[in-house]
């Protein structure tokens, strides 16, 4: 698999400038600004850990399994958490987060499934594993992480379509 570092570097730069802008201009008074701030910080660190884990996964003899695992799990937890944060941000912007408390609780379920898959992965190897050549390889349940990301995108699009007139 060929990894292109340019996307992650650009994401880090954009996230850093957006964080600076929020701190300098917007402030943290509004809930949606705080959520966006956390989302941008998560974007910065997810991109960073994607870069470092890709380096570790490229130099399999020099990097231990433990260090590669720590980097991969950190990246995946942050990356999948960003999907949840984006959905919560959309709910906050549409002013439905406090009005639909039960929906706010339900929206956490896909991320909880992602975390369970990743927590069980050291034992079951259902998300990713290292093959006989020490190469990082995705397993069958890794696709669930992708499906949950698309689910969050669809939920966010629905909220924007349904409650977009409430954007504050």
LINNOR-V50272 format. One line per field, one symbol per residue. ss: DSSP state (H for helix, E for strand, L for the rest). psi: psi as a letter, one per 30 degrees, with the letter a starting at -180 (. if undefined). A space follows every 10 residues. Layout:
ss = ???
psi = ???
//
This chain:
ss = LLLLHHHHHH HHHHHHHHHH HHHHHHLLLL HHHHHHHHHH HHHHHHHHHH HHHHHHHHLL LLLLHHHHHH HHHHHHHHHH HHHHHHHHHH HHHLLLLLLL HHHHHHLLHH HHHHHHHHHH HHHHLLLEEE LLLLLEEELL LHHHHHHHHH HHHHHHHHHH HHHHHHLL
psi = kkkjfeeeee eeeeeeeeee eeeeeelgek eeeeeeeeee eeeeeeeefe eeeeeeffif efkleeeeee eeeeeeeeef feeeeeeeee eeeghfeffi eeeeeeffee eeeeeeeeef efefhfellk afggkkkkae fefeeeeeee eeeeeeeeee eegffgk.
//
